[in-house]
Amino acid sequence: MPRTLATAAVDRLLHHAHIVLTEGSSLRLTQATTGQGVVPLNQPGQSVSP
């Protein structure tokens, strides 16, 4: 996507938006960078329990 188009799209999205600033570390980012992120539901060789 060209930079000008991306800028215009973000501008349109944020025009009437309420921006909420949060502080602190991200739990999802911490899990993803340490390899503890989402695991697939059906791994090969694993049976599905009822």
PDB file of all heavy atoms in Angstrom:
ATOM      1  N   MET A   1       0.849  -1.164   0.000  1.00  0.00           N
ATOM      2  CA  MET A   1       0.000   0.000   0.000  1.00  0.00           C
ATOM      3  C   MET A   1       0.900   1.233   0.000  1.00  0.00           C
ATOM      4  O   MET A   1       1.798   1.330   0.834  1.00  0.00           O
ATOM      5  CB  MET A   1      -0.906  -0.045   1.244  1.00  0.00           C
ATOM      6  CG  MET A   1      -1.753   1.179   1.412  1.00  0.00           C
ATOM      7  SD  MET A   1      -2.799   1.175   2.896  1.00  0.00           S
ATOM      8  CE  MET A   1      -4.065   0.068   2.430  1.00  0.00           C
ATOM      9  N   PRO A   2       0.679   2.151  -0.905  1.00  0.00           N
ATOM     10  CA  PRO A   2       1.494   3.379  -0.921  1.00  0.00           C
ATOM     11  C   PRO A   2       1.329   4.172   0.380  1.00  0.00           C
ATOM     12  O   PRO A   2       0.271   4.157   1.006  1.00  0.00           O
ATOM     13  CB  PRO A   2       0.931   4.167  -2.095  1.00  0.00           C
ATOM     14  CG  PRO A   2       0.175   3.188  -2.914  1.00  0.00           C
ATOM     15  CD  PRO A   2      -0.270   2.105  -1.991  1.00  0.00           C
ATOM     16  N   ARG A   3       2.378   4.837   0.771  1.00  0.00           N
ATOM     17  CA  ARG A   3       2.385   5.578   2.038  1.00  0.00           C
ATOM     18  C   ARG A   3       1.278   6.627   2.093  1.00  0.00           C
ATOM     19  O   ARG A   3       0.634   6.816   3.129  1.00  0.00           O
ATOM     20  CB  ARG A   3       3.748   6.221   2.246  1.00  0.00           C
ATOM     21  CG  ARG A   3       3.899   6.862   3.578  1.00  0.00           C
ATOM     22  CD  ARG A   3       5.287   7.444   3.762  1.00  0.00           C
ATOM     23  NE  ARG A   3       5.404   7.994   5.088  1.00  0.00           N
ATOM     24  CZ  ARG A   3       6.321   7.672   5.955  1.00  0.00           C
ATOM     25  NH1 ARG A   3       7.235   6.796   5.619  1.00  0.00           N
ATOM     26  NH2 ARG A   3       6.360   8.207   7.137  1.00  0.00           N
ATOM     27  N   THR A   4       1.034   7.329   0.988  1.00  0.00           N
ATOM     28  CA  THR A   4       0.001   8.369   0.991  1.00  0.00           C
ATOM     29  C   THR A   4      -1.390   7.761   1.198  1.00  0.00           C
ATOM     30  O   THR A   4      -2.227   8.338   1.891  1.00  0.00           O
ATOM     31  CB  THR A   4       0.029   9.179  -0.317  1.00  0.00           C
ATOM     32  OG1 THR A   4      -0.076   8.277  -1.424  1.00  0.00           O
ATOM     33  CG2 THR A   4       1.302   9.974  -0.442  1.00  0.00           C
ATOM     34  N   LEU A   5      -1.628   6.600   0.611  1.00  0.00           N
ATOM     35  CA  LEU A   5      -2.910   5.936   0.773  1.00  0.00           C
ATOM     36  C   LEU A   5      -3.075   5.430   2.203  1.00  0.00           C
ATOM     37  O   LEU A   5      -4.158   5.540   2.796  1.00  0.00           O
ATOM     38  CB  LEU A   5      -3.035   4.778  -0.218  1.00  0.00           C
ATOM     39  CG  LEU A   5      -4.369   4.049  -0.243  1.00  0.00           C
ATOM     40  CD1 LEU A   5      -5.502   5.011  -0.565  1.00  0.00           C
ATOM     41  CD2 LEU A   5      -4.334   2.938  -1.278  1.00  0.00           C
ATOM     42  N   ALA A   6      -2.010   4.902   2.768  1.00  0.00           N
ATOM     43  CA  ALA A   6      -2.062   4.431   4.154  1.00  0.00           C
ATOM     44  C   ALA A   6      -2.315   5.597   5.109  1.00  0.00           C
ATOM     45  O   ALA A   6      -3.113   5.487   6.038  1.00  0.00           O
ATOM     46  CB  ALA A   6      -0.758   3.727   4.520  1.00  0.00           C
ATOM     47  N   THR A   7      -1.671   6.716   4.867  1.00  0.00           N
ATOM     48  CA  THR A   7      -1.864   7.903   5.699  1.00  0.00           C
ATOM     49  C   THR A   7      -3.305   8.381   5.617  1.00  0.00           C
ATOM     50  O   THR A   7      -3.925   8.725   6.630  1.00  0.00           O
ATOM     51  CB  THR A   7      -0.902   9.029   5.267  1.00  0.00           C
ATOM     52  OG1 THR A   7       0.436   8.538   5.354  1.00  0.00           O
ATOM     53  CG2 THR A   7      -1.049  10.246   6.144  1.00  0.00           C
ATOM     54  N   ALA A   8      -3.861   8.398   4.422  1.00  0.00           N
ATOM     55  CA  ALA A   8      -5.245   8.824   4.239  1.00  0.00           C
ATOM     56  C   ALA A   8      -6.217   7.871   4.936  1.00  0.00           C
ATOM     57  O   ALA A   8      -7.191   8.314   5.553  1.00  0.00           O
ATOM     58  CB  ALA A   8      -5.572   8.918   2.756  1.00  0.00           C
ATOM     59  N   ALA A   9      -5.944   6.575   4.870  1.00  0.00           N
ATOM     60  CA  ALA A   9      -6.818   5.589   5.509  1.00  0.00           C
ATOM     61  C   ALA A   9      -6.798   5.749   7.023  1.00  0.00           C
ATOM     62  O   ALA A   9      -7.849   5.729   7.675  1.00  0.00           O
ATOM     63  CB  ALA A   9      -6.395   4.175   5.112  1.00  0.00           C
ATOM     64  N   VAL A  10      -5.630   5.924   7.601  1.00  0.00           N
ATOM     65  CA  VAL A  10      -5.511   6.110   9.050  1.00  0.00           C
ATOM     66  C   VAL A  10      -6.188   7.415   9.463  1.00  0.00           C
ATOM     67  O   VAL A  10      -6.881   7.481  10.479  1.00  0.00           O
ATOM     68  CB  VAL A  10      -4.039   6.078   9.497  1.00  0.00           C
ATOM     69  CG1 VAL A  10      -3.886   6.513  10.947  1.00  0.00           C
ATOM     70  CG2 VAL A  10      -3.450   4.692   9.293  1.00  0.00           C
ATOM     71  N   ASP A  11      -6.023   8.451   8.659  1.00  0.00           N
ATOM     72  CA  ASP A  11      -6.661   9.736   8.951  1.00  0.00           C
ATOM     73  C   ASP A  11      -8.180   9.594   8.988  1.00  0.00           C
ATOM     74  O   ASP A  11      -8.849  10.115   9.865  1.00  0.00           O
ATOM     75  CB  ASP A  11      -6.244  10.770   7.903  1.00  0.00           C
ATOM     76  CG  ASP A  11      -6.820  12.144   8.202  1.00  0.00           C
ATOM     77  OD1 ASP A  11      -6.566  12.651   9.311  1.00  0.00           O
ATOM     78  OD2 ASP A  11      -7.530  12.693   7.331  1.00  0.00           O
ATOM     79  N   ARG A  12      -8.742   8.856   8.032  1.00  0.00           N
ATOM     80  CA  ARG A  12     -10.195   8.638   7.993  1.00  0.00           C
ATOM     81  C   ARG A  12     -10.663   7.859   9.214  1.00  0.00           C
ATOM     82  O   ARG A  12     -11.707   8.144   9.789  1.00  0.00           O
ATOM     83  CB  ARG A  12     -10.596   7.869   6.736  1.00  0.00           C
ATOM     84  CG  ARG A  12     -10.488   8.632   5.471  1.00  0.00           C
ATOM     85  CD  ARG A  12     -11.641   9.616   5.374  1.00  0.00           C
ATOM     86  NE  ARG A  12     -11.513  10.428   4.184  1.00  0.00           N
ATOM     87  CZ  ARG A  12     -12.445  10.548   3.269  1.00  0.00           C
ATOM     88  NH1 ARG A  12     -13.581   9.907   3.399  1.00  0.00           N
ATOM     89  NH2 ARG A  12     -12.261  11.317   2.231  1.00  0.00           N
ATOM     90  N   LEU A  13      -9.895   6.849   9.612  1.00  0.00           N
ATOM     91  CA  LEU A  13     -10.279   6.022  10.760  1.00  0.00           C
ATOM     92  C   LEU A  13     -10.235   6.803  12.072  1.00  0.00           C
ATOM     93  O   LEU A  13     -11.071   6.622  12.951  1.00  0.00           O
ATOM     94  CB  LEU A  13      -9.373   4.800  10.871  1.00  0.00           C
ATOM     95  CG  LEU A  13      -9.575   3.728   9.805  1.00  0.00           C
ATOM     96  CD1 LEU A  13      -8.470   2.684   9.917  1.00  0.00           C
ATOM     97  CD2 LEU A  13     -10.936   3.080   9.949  1.00  0.00           C
ATOM     98  N   LEU A  14      -9.254   7.689  12.205  1.00  0.00           N
ATOM     99  CA  LEU A  14      -9.060   8.400  13.466  1.00  0.00           C
ATOM    100  C   LEU A  14      -9.806   9.721  13.550  1.00  0.00           C
ATOM    101  O   LEU A  14      -9.811  10.352  14.605  1.00  0.00           O
ATOM    102  CB  LEU A  14      -7.570   8.650  13.696  1.00  0.00           C
ATOM    103  CG  LEU A  14      -6.718   7.406  13.897  1.00  0.00           C
ATOM    104  CD1 LEU A  14      -5.257   7.780  14.068  1.00  0.00           C
ATOM    105  CD2 LEU A  14      -7.208   6.613  15.091  1.00  0.00           C
ATOM    106  N   HIS A  15     -10.464  10.154  12.476  1.00  0.00           N
ATOM    107  CA  HIS A  15     -11.092  11.468  12.445  1.00  0.00           C
ATOM    108  C   HIS A  15     -12.096  11.657  13.586  1.00  0.00           C
ATOM    109  O   HIS A  15     -12.082  12.666  14.276  1.00  0.00           O
ATOM    110  CB  HIS A  15     -11.773  11.703  11.090  1.00  0.00           C
ATOM    111  CG  HIS A  15     -12.419  13.038  10.986  1.00  0.00           C
ATOM    112  ND1 HIS A  15     -11.677  14.210  10.976  1.00  0.00           N
ATOM    113  CD2 HIS A  15     -13.714  13.404  10.904  1.00  0.00           C
ATOM    114  CE1 HIS A  15     -12.507  15.232  10.881  1.00  0.00           C
ATOM    115  NE2 HIS A  15     -13.758  14.771  10.824  1.00  0.00           N
ATOM    116  N   HIS A  16     -12.987  10.708  13.802  1.00  0.00           N
ATOM    117  CA  HIS A  16     -13.984  10.813  14.869  1.00  0.00           C
ATOM    118  C   HIS A  16     -13.737   9.806  15.990  1.00  0.00           C
ATOM    119  O   HIS A  16     -14.633   9.538  16.787  1.00  0.00           O
ATOM    120  CB  HIS A  16     -15.390  10.599  14.303  1.00  0.00           C
ATOM    121  CG  HIS A  16     -15.854  11.712  13.426  1.00  0.00           C
ATOM    122  ND1 HIS A  16     -16.185  12.947  13.919  1.00  0.00           N
ATOM    123  CD2 HIS A  16     -16.024  11.783  12.093  1.00  0.00           C
ATOM    124  CE1 HIS A  16     -16.562  13.732  12.931  1.00  0.00           C
ATOM    125  NE2 HIS A  16     -16.466  13.048  11.794  1.00  0.00           N
ATOM    126  N   ALA A  17     -12.555   9.254  16.049  1.00  0.00           N
ATOM    127  CA  ALA A  17     -12.260   8.219  17.037  1.00  0.00           C
ATOM    128  C   ALA A  17     -11.927   8.823  18.394  1.00  0.00           C
ATOM    129  O   ALA A  17     -11.482   9.961  18.503  1.00  0.00           O
ATOM    130  CB  ALA A  17     -11.083   7.374  16.563  1.00  0.00           C
ATOM    131  N   HIS A  18     -12.169   8.034  19.416  1.00  0.00           N
ATOM    132  CA  HIS A  18     -11.723   8.376  20.764  1.00  0.00           C
ATOM    133  C   HIS A  18     -10.456   7.564  21.006  1.00  0.00           C
ATOM    134  O   HIS A  18     -10.486   6.339  20.964  1.00  0.00           O
ATOM    135  CB  HIS A  18     -12.779   8.004  21.808  1.00  0.00           C
ATOM    136  CG  HIS A  18     -14.032   8.785  21.674  1.00  0.00           C
ATOM    137  ND1 HIS A  18     -14.194  10.026  22.245  1.00  0.00           N
ATOM    138  CD2 HIS A  18     -15.185   8.514  21.019  1.00  0.00           C
ATOM    139  CE1 HIS A  18     -15.400  10.474  21.951  1.00  0.00           C
ATOM    140  NE2 HIS A  18     -16.024   9.568  21.200  1.00  0.00           N
ATOM    141  N   ILE A  19      -9.371   8.230  21.259  1.00  0.00           N
ATOM    142  CA  ILE A  19      -8.093   7.549  21.452  1.00  0.00           C
ATOM    143  C   ILE A  19      -7.873   7.330  22.944  1.00  0.00           C
ATOM    144  O   ILE A  19      -7.960   8.262  23.738  1.00  0.00           O
ATOM    145  CB  ILE A  19      -6.943   8.360  20.830  1.00  0.00           C
ATOM    146  CG1 ILE A  19      -7.196   8.512  19.335  1.00  0.00           C
ATOM    147  CG2 ILE A  19      -5.603   7.694  21.109  1.00  0.00           C
ATOM    148  CD1 ILE A  19      -6.210   9.413  18.638  1.00  0.00           C
ATOM    149  N   VAL A  20      -7.618   6.074  23.306  1.00  0.00           N
ATOM    150  CA  VAL A  20      -7.378   5.714  24.697  1.00  0.00           C
ATOM    151  C   VAL A  20      -5.917   5.318  24.817  1.00  0.00           C
ATOM    152  O   VAL A  20      -5.469   4.354  24.195  1.00  0.00           O
ATOM    153  CB  VAL A  20      -8.281   4.539  25.134  1.00  0.00           C
ATOM    154  CG1 VAL A  20      -7.999   4.157  26.574  1.00  0.00           C
ATOM    155  CG2 VAL A  20      -9.743   4.898  24.939  1.00  0.00           C
ATOM    156  N   LEU A  21      -5.176   6.062  25.625  1.00  0.00           N
ATOM    157  CA  LEU A  21      -3.770   5.745  25.837  1.00  0.00           C
ATOM    158  C   LEU A  21      -3.644   4.849  27.061  1.00  0.00           C
ATOM    159  O   LEU A  21      -4.235   5.123  28.109  1.00  0.00           O
ATOM    160  CB  LEU A  21      -2.956   7.022  26.047  1.00  0.00           C
ATOM    161  CG  LEU A  21      -2.955   8.005  24.883  1.00  0.00           C
ATOM    162  CD1 LEU A  21      -2.179   9.262  25.260  1.00  0.00           C
ATOM    163  CD2 LEU A  21      -2.338   7.363  23.670  1.00  0.00           C
ATOM    164  N   THR A  22      -2.903   3.773  26.920  1.00  0.00           N
ATOM    165  CA  THR A  22      -2.679   2.863  28.037  1.00  0.00           C
ATOM    166  C   THR A  22      -1.191   2.770  28.304  1.00  0.00           C
ATOM    167  O   THR A  22      -0.364   2.992  27.419  1.00  0.00           O
ATOM    168  CB  THR A  22      -3.236   1.459  27.736  1.00  0.00           C
ATOM    169  OG1 THR A  22      -2.594   0.947  26.572  1.00  0.00           O
ATOM    170  CG2 THR A  22      -4.736   1.515  27.500  1.00  0.00           C
ATOM    171  N   GLU A  23      -0.860   2.436  29.520  1.00  0.00           N
ATOM    172  CA  GLU A  23       0.544   2.293  29.893  1.00  0.00           C
ATOM    173  C   GLU A  23       0.764   0.898  30.456  1.00  0.00           C
ATOM    174  O   GLU A  23      -0.175   0.217  30.857  1.00  0.00           O
ATOM    175  CB  GLU A  23       0.923   3.335  30.943  1.00  0.00           C
ATOM    176  CG  GLU A  23       0.898   4.751  30.416  1.00  0.00           C
ATOM    177  CD  GLU A  23       1.340   5.766  31.458  1.00  0.00           C
ATOM    178  OE1 GLU A  23       1.866   5.355  32.504  1.00  0.00           O
ATOM    179  OE2 GLU A  23       1.139   6.954  31.202  1.00  0.00           O
ATOM    180  N   GLY A  24       1.992   0.479  30.483  1.00  0.00           N
ATOM    181  CA  GLY A  24       2.323  -0.823  31.036  1.00  0.00           C
ATOM    182  C   GLY A  24       2.764  -1.781  29.943  1.00  0.00           C
ATOM    183  O   GLY A  24       2.701  -1.477  28.757  1.00  0.00           O
ATOM    184  N   SER A  25       3.217  -2.933  30.369  1.00  0.00           N
ATOM    185  CA  SER A  25       3.699  -3.918  29.403  1.00  0.00           C
ATOM    186  C   SER A  25       2.524  -4.708  28.829  1.00  0.00           C
ATOM    187  O   SER A  25       1.494  -4.881  29.483  1.00  0.00           O
ATOM    188  CB  SER A  25       4.695  -4.866  30.055  1.00  0.00           C
ATOM    189  OG  SER A  25       4.073  -5.563  31.101  1.00  0.00           O
ATOM    190  N   SER A  26       2.697  -5.194  27.627  1.00  0.00           N
ATOM    191  CA  SER A  26       1.663  -5.956  26.952  1.00  0.00           C
ATOM    192  C   SER A  26       1.845  -7.439  27.257  1.00  0.00           C
ATOM    193  O   SER A  26       2.900  -8.017  26.988  1.00  0.00           O
ATOM    194  CB  SER A  26       1.761  -5.734  25.447  1.00  0.00           C
ATOM    195  OG  SER A  26       0.991  -6.669  24.751  1.00  0.00           O
ATOM    196  N   LEU A  27       0.811  -8.048  27.811  1.00  0.00           N
ATOM    197  CA  LEU A  27       0.869  -9.473  28.121  1.00  0.00           C
ATOM    198  C   LEU A  27       1.016 -10.300  26.845  1.00  0.00           C
ATOM    199  O   LEU A  27       1.810 -11.233  26.786  1.00  0.00           O
ATOM    200  CB  LEU A  27      -0.384  -9.903  28.886  1.00  0.00           C
ATOM    201  CG  LEU A  27      -0.491 -11.384  29.228  1.00  0.00           C
ATOM    202  CD1 LEU A  27       0.649 -11.801  30.147  1.00  0.00           C
ATOM    203  CD2 LEU A  27      -1.821 -11.677  29.878  1.00  0.00           C
ATOM    204  N   ARG A  28       0.265  -9.966  25.800  1.00  0.00           N
ATOM    205  CA  ARG A  28       0.335 -10.723  24.545  1.00  0.00           C
ATOM    206  C   ARG A  28       1.700 -10.589  23.886  1.00  0.00           C
ATOM    207  O   ARG A  28       2.226 -11.563  23.351  1.00  0.00           O
ATOM    208  CB  ARG A  28      -0.759 -10.262  23.595  1.00  0.00           C
ATOM    209  CG  ARG A  28      -2.126 -10.669  24.054  1.00  0.00           C
ATOM    210  CD  ARG A  28      -3.172 -10.323  23.019  1.00  0.00           C
ATOM    211  NE  ARG A  28      -4.481 -10.647  23.515  1.00  0.00           N
ATOM    212  CZ  ARG A  28      -5.505  -9.827  23.501  1.00  0.00           C
ATOM    213  NH1 ARG A  28      -5.378  -8.633  22.987  1.00  0.00           N
ATOM    214  NH2 ARG A  28      -6.662 -10.192  23.982  1.00  0.00           N
ATOM    215  N   LEU A  29       2.276  -9.383  23.909  1.00  0.00           N
ATOM    216  CA  LEU A  29       3.600  -9.198  23.322  1.00  0.00           C
ATOM    217  C   LEU A  29       4.647  -9.992  24.100  1.00  0.00           C
ATOM    218  O   LEU A  29       5.512 -10.640  23.511  1.00  0.00           O
ATOM    219  CB  LEU A  29       3.972  -7.720  23.294  1.00  0.00           C
ATOM    220  CG  LEU A  29       5.345  -7.387  22.721  1.00  0.00           C
ATOM    221  CD1 LEU A  29       5.473  -7.864  21.273  1.00  0.00           C
ATOM    222  CD2 LEU A  29       5.610  -5.899  22.813  1.00  0.00           C
ATOM    223  N   THR A  30       4.549  -9.987  25.417  1.00  0.00           N
ATOM    224  CA  THR A  30       5.483 -10.754  26.247  1.00  0.00           C
ATOM    225  C   THR A  30       5.373 -12.246  25.945  1.00  0.00           C
ATOM    226  O   THR A  30       6.379 -12.937  25.789  1.00  0.00           O
ATOM    227  CB  THR A  30       5.200 -10.505  27.738  1.00  0.00           C
ATOM    228  OG1 THR A  30       5.294  -9.110  27.997  1.00  0.00           O
ATOM    229  CG2 THR A  30       6.183 -11.240  28.617  1.00  0.00           C
ATOM    230  N   GLN A  31       4.144 -12.752  25.836  1.00  0.00           N
ATOM    231  CA  GLN A  31       3.955 -14.167  25.527  1.00  0.00           C
ATOM    232  C   GLN A  31       4.482 -14.508  24.142  1.00  0.00           C
ATOM    233  O   GLN A  31       5.109 -15.549  23.954  1.00  0.00           O
ATOM    234  CB  GLN A  31       2.484 -14.537  25.624  1.00  0.00           C
ATOM    235  CG  GLN A  31       1.957 -14.572  27.027  1.00  0.00           C
ATOM    236  CD  GLN A  31       0.473 -14.881  27.088  1.00  0.00           C
ATOM    237  OE1 GLN A  31      -0.240 -14.709  26.101  1.00  0.00           O
ATOM    238  NE2 GLN A  31       0.008 -15.314  28.237  1.00  0.00           N
ATOM    239  N   ALA A  32       4.246 -13.654  23.174  1.00  0.00           N
ATOM    240  CA  ALA A  32       4.681 -13.925  21.805  1.00  0.00           C
ATOM    241  C   ALA A  32       6.195 -13.929  21.695  1.00  0.00           C
ATOM    242  O   ALA A  32       6.770 -14.776  21.004  1.00  0.00           O
ATOM    243  CB  ALA A  32       4.087 -12.893  20.854  1.00  0.00           C
ATOM    244  N   THR A  33       6.869 -13.015  22.380  1.00  0.00           N
ATOM    245  CA  THR A  33       8.323 -12.941  22.274  1.00  0.00           C
ATOM    246  C   THR A  33       9.033 -14.024  23.071  1.00  0.00           C
ATOM    247  O   THR A  33      10.187 -14.327  22.809  1.00  0.00           O
ATOM    248  CB  THR A  33       8.838 -11.559  22.716  1.00  0.00           C
ATOM    249  OG1 THR A  33       8.374 -11.290  24.034  1.00  0.00           O
ATOM    250  CG2 THR A  33       8.371 -10.478  21.765  1.00  0.00           C
ATOM    251  N   THR A  34       8.332 -14.639  24.038  1.00  0.00           N
ATOM    252  CA  THR A  34       8.950 -15.728  24.801  1.00  0.00           C
ATOM    253  C   THR A  34       8.519 -17.099  24.299  1.00  0.00           C
ATOM    254  O   THR A  34       8.870 -18.110  24.888  1.00  0.00           O
ATOM    255  CB  THR A  34       8.607 -15.610  26.303  1.00  0.00           C
ATOM    256  OG1 THR A  34       7.198 -15.638  26.468  1.00  0.00           O
ATOM    257  CG2 THR A  34       9.195 -14.358  26.910  1.00  0.00           C
ATOM    258  N   GLY A  35       7.732 -17.136  23.219  1.00  0.00           N
ATOM    259  CA  GLY A  35       7.317 -18.406  22.640  1.00  0.00           C
ATOM    260  C   GLY A  35       6.141 -19.045  23.347  1.00  0.00           C
ATOM    261  O   GLY A  35       5.873 -20.224  23.179  1.00  0.00           O
ATOM    262  N   GLN A  36       5.425 -18.288  24.150  1.00  0.00           N
ATOM    263  CA  GLN A  36       4.286 -18.827  24.886  1.00  0.00           C
ATOM    264  C   GLN A  36       2.966 -18.359  24.277  1.00  0.00           C
ATOM    265  O   GLN A  36       1.951 -18.331  24.956  1.00  0.00           O
ATOM    266  CB  GLN A  36       4.338 -18.367  26.342  1.00  0.00           C
ATOM    267  CG  GLN A  36       5.570 -18.782  27.078  1.00  0.00           C
ATOM    268  CD  GLN A  36       5.642 -18.136  28.447  1.00  0.00           C
ATOM    269  OE1 GLN A  36       4.805 -17.330  28.814  1.00  0.00           O
ATOM    270  NE2 GLN A  36       6.654 -18.487  29.208  1.00  0.00           N
ATOM    271  N   GLY A  37       2.976 -18.011  23.025  1.00  0.00           N
ATOM    272  CA  GLY A  37       1.786 -17.475  22.376  1.00  0.00           C
ATOM    273  C   GLY A  37       0.726 -18.521  22.113  1.00  0.00           C
ATOM    274  O   GLY A  37       0.652 -19.556  22.773  1.00  0.00           O
ATOM    275  N   VAL A  38      -0.068 -18.285  21.145  1.00  0.00           N
ATOM    276  CA  VAL A  38      -1.192 -19.155  20.795  1.00  0.00           C
ATOM    277  C   VAL A  38      -0.673 -20.482  20.262  1.00  0.00           C
ATOM    278  O   VAL A  38       0.272 -20.533  19.488  1.00  0.00           O
ATOM    279  CB  VAL A  38      -2.061 -18.476  19.723  1.00  0.00           C
ATOM    280  CG1 VAL A  38      -3.199 -19.367  19.284  1.00  0.00           C
ATOM    281  CG2 VAL A  38      -2.584 -17.152  20.237  1.00  0.00           C
ATOM    282  N   VAL A  39      -1.310 -21.567  20.705  1.00  0.00           N
ATOM    283  CA  VAL A  39      -0.974 -22.893  20.192  1.00  0.00           C
ATOM    284  C   VAL A  39      -2.147 -23.390  19.356  1.00  0.00           C
ATOM    285  O   VAL A  39      -3.299 -23.104  19.668  1.00  0.00           O
ATOM    286  CB  VAL A  39      -0.668 -23.903  21.321  1.00  0.00           C
ATOM    287  CG1 VAL A  39       0.598 -23.516  22.057  1.00  0.00           C
ATOM    288  CG2 VAL A  39      -1.808 -24.004  22.296  1.00  0.00           C
ATOM    289  N   PRO A  40      -1.894 -24.135  18.283  1.00  0.00           N
ATOM    290  CA  PRO A  40      -2.984 -24.641  17.454  1.00  0.00           C
ATOM    291  C   PRO A  40      -3.879 -25.582  18.253  1.00  0.00           C
ATOM    292  O   PRO A  40      -3.417 -26.295  19.130  1.00  0.00           O
ATOM    293  CB  PRO A  40      -2.277 -25.393  16.333  1.00  0.00           C
ATOM    294  CG  PRO A  40      -0.848 -25.013  16.414  1.00  0.00           C
ATOM    295  CD  PRO A  40      -0.594 -24.488  17.783  1.00  0.00           C
ATOM    296  N   LEU A  41      -5.174 -25.587  17.948  1.00  0.00           N
ATOM    297  CA  LEU A  41      -6.105 -26.469  18.643  1.00  0.00           C
ATOM    298  C   LEU A  41      -5.870 -27.930  18.274  1.00  0.00           C
ATOM    299  O   LEU A  41      -5.929 -28.803  19.127  1.00  0.00           O
ATOM    300  CB  LEU A  41      -7.550 -26.082  18.298  1.00  0.00           C
ATOM    301  CG  LEU A  41      -8.021 -24.752  18.844  1.00  0.00           C
ATOM    302  CD1 LEU A  41      -9.428 -24.447  18.355  1.00  0.00           C
ATOM    303  CD2 LEU A  41      -7.987 -24.748  20.361  1.00  0.00           C
ATOM    304  N   ASN A  42      -5.631 -28.212  17.010  1.00  0.00           N
ATOM    305  CA  ASN A  42      -5.445 -29.586  16.555  1.00  0.00           C
ATOM    306  C   ASN A  42      -4.011 -29.775  16.067  1.00  0.00           C
ATOM    307  O   ASN A  42      -3.689 -29.499  14.929  1.00  0.00           O
ATOM    308  CB  ASN A  42      -6.418 -29.920  15.432  1.00  0.00           C
ATOM    309  CG  ASN A  42      -7.861 -29.885  15.915  1.00  0.00           C
ATOM    310  OD1 ASN A  42      -8.133 -30.272  17.023  1.00  0.00           O
ATOM    311  ND2 ASN A  42      -8.743 -29.402  15.068  1.00  0.00           N
ATOM    312  N   GLN A  43      -3.163 -30.253  16.951  1.00  0.00           N
ATOM    313  CA  GLN A  43      -1.796 -30.547  16.562  1.00  0.00           C
ATOM    314  C   GLN A  43      -1.752 -31.968  16.021  1.00  0.00           C
ATOM    315  O   GLN A  43      -2.494 -32.843  16.474  1.00  0.00           O
ATOM    316  CB  GLN A  43      -0.855 -30.401  17.751  1.00  0.00           C
ATOM    317  CG  GLN A  43      -0.753 -28.971  18.240  1.00  0.00           C
ATOM    318  CD  GLN A  43       0.178 -28.872  19.453  1.00  0.00           C
ATOM    319  OE1 GLN A  43       0.656 -29.871  19.971  1.00  0.00           O
ATOM    320  NE2 GLN A  43       0.436 -27.661  19.893  1.00  0.00           N
ATOM    321  N   PRO A  44      -0.873 -32.244  15.050  1.00  0.00           N
ATOM    322  CA  PRO A  44      -0.773 -33.600  14.513  1.00  0.00           C
ATOM    323  C   PRO A  44      -0.471 -34.606  15.620  1.00  0.00           C
ATOM    324  O   PRO A  44       0.360 -34.368  16.481  1.00  0.00           O
ATOM    325  CB  PRO A  44       0.386 -33.513  13.524  1.00  0.00           C
ATOM    326  CG  PRO A  44       0.522 -32.069  13.208  1.00  0.00           C
ATOM    327  CD  PRO A  44       0.038 -31.319  14.421  1.00  0.00           C
ATOM    328  N   GLY A  45      -1.203 -35.746  15.608  1.00  0.00           N
ATOM    329  CA  GLY A  45      -0.982 -36.790  16.595  1.00  0.00           C
ATOM    330  C   GLY A  45      -1.688 -36.554  17.910  1.00  0.00           C
ATOM    331  O   GLY A  45      -1.554 -37.336  18.833  1.00  0.00           O
ATOM    332  N   GLN A  46      -2.445 -35.474  18.014  1.00  0.00           N
ATOM    333  CA  GLN A  46      -3.138 -35.167  19.257  1.00  0.00           C
ATOM    334  C   GLN A  46      -4.631 -35.422  19.062  1.00  0.00           C
ATOM    335  O   GLN A  46      -5.227 -34.984  18.105  1.00  0.00           O
ATOM    336  CB  GLN A  46      -2.907 -33.709  19.624  1.00  0.00           C
ATOM    337  CG  GLN A  46      -3.527 -33.296  20.942  1.00  0.00           C
ATOM    338  CD  GLN A  46      -3.275 -31.822  21.238  1.00  0.00           C
ATOM    339  OE1 GLN A  46      -3.033 -31.038  20.343  1.00  0.00           O
ATOM    340  NE2 GLN A  46      -3.291 -31.465  22.499  1.00  0.00           N
ATOM    341  N   SER A  47      -5.237 -36.168  19.995  1.00  0.00           N
ATOM    342  CA  SER A  47      -6.668 -36.434  19.875  1.00  0.00           C
ATOM    343  C   SER A  47      -7.455 -35.280  20.499  1.00  0.00           C
ATOM    344  O   SER A  47      -6.985 -34.594  21.384  1.00  0.00           O
ATOM    345  CB  SER A  47      -7.026 -37.745  20.569  1.00  0.00           C
ATOM    346  OG  SER A  47      -6.743 -37.624  21.951  1.00  0.00           O
ATOM    347  N   VAL A  48      -8.675 -35.114  19.997  1.00  0.00           N
ATOM    348  CA  VAL A  48      -9.537 -34.045  20.496  1.00  0.00           C
ATOM    349  C   VAL A  48     -10.440 -34.623  21.568  1.00  0.00           C
ATOM    350  O   VAL A  48     -11.142 -35.601  21.354  1.00  0.00           O
ATOM    351  CB  VAL A  48     -10.381 -33.448  19.333  1.00  0.00           C
ATOM    352  CG1 VAL A  48     -11.312 -32.379  19.849  1.00  0.00           C
ATOM    353  CG2 VAL A  48      -9.484 -32.929  18.242  1.00  0.00           C
ATOM    354  N   SER A  49     -10.441 -34.028  22.764  1.00  0.00           N
ATOM    355  CA  SER A  49     -11.295 -34.504  23.835  1.00  0.00           C
ATOM    356  C   SER A  49     -12.683 -33.887  23.727  1.00  0.00           C
ATOM    357  O   SER A  49     -12.818 -32.769  23.276  1.00  0.00           O
ATOM    358  CB  SER A  49     -10.753 -34.137  25.211  1.00  0.00           C
ATOM    359  OG  SER A  49      -9.434 -33.819  25.223  1.00  0.00           O
ATOM    360  N   PRO A  50     -13.710 -34.624  24.163  1.00  0.00           N
ATOM    361  CA  PRO A  50     -15.086 -34.086  24.085  1.00  0.00           C
ATOM    362  C   PRO A  50     -15.330 -32.994  25.071  1.00  0.00           C
ATOM    363  O   PRO A  50     -14.758 -32.745  26.017  1.00  0.00           O
ATOM    364  CB  PRO A  50     -15.963 -35.282  24.384  1.00  0.00           C
ATOM    365  CG  PRO A  50     -15.113 -36.324  24.981  1.00  0.00           C
ATOM    366  CD  PRO A  50     -13.704 -35.977  24.651  1.00  0.00           C
TER     367      PRO A  50
END
